[in-house]
Amino acid sequence: MGRGRQKAKQTKVARDLKYYSPPTDLTALQRELQSQRGEVGESDGNEDSDDWADEDAPSARRR
């Protein structure tokens, strides 16, 4: 016995972590998204260089 207080504290900590949302810096997020958009625009349009392309897909080109 005697585990009730310990379990209640663990539950409280778990709940606090689950529902914790740190303050969001929207200006930093906007800068990051704009920089990523700029990197995408610099590509030469070569779609074959897609690192995430599924080569086993039926629509994939055979080399």
Secondary structure in CASP SS format (residue, H / E / C, confidence):
PFRMAT SS
TARGET T0000
AUTHOR 0000-0000-0000
METHOD secondary structure of the structure
MODEL  1
M C 1.00
G C 1.00
R C 1.00
G H 1.00
R H 1.00
Q H 1.00
K H 1.00
A H 1.00
K H 1.00
Q H 1.00
T H 1.00
K H 1.00
V H 1.00
A H 1.00
R H 1.00
D H 1.00
L H 1.00
K H 1.00
Y H 1.00
Y C 1.00
S C 1.00
P C 1.00
P C 1.00
T C 1.00
D C 1.00
L H 1.00
T H 1.00
A H 1.00
L H 1.00
Q H 1.00
R H 1.00
E H 1.00
L H 1.00
Q H 1.00
S H 1.00
Q H 1.00
R H 1.00
G H 1.00
E H 1.00
V H 1.00
G H 1.00
E C 1.00
S C 1.00
D C 1.00
G C 1.00
N C 1.00
E H 1.00
D H 1.00
S H 1.00
D C 1.00
D C 1.00
W C 1.00
A C 1.00
D C 1.00
E C 1.00
D C 1.00
A C 1.00
P C 1.00
S C 1.00
A C 1.00
R C 1.00
R C 1.00
R C 1.00
END
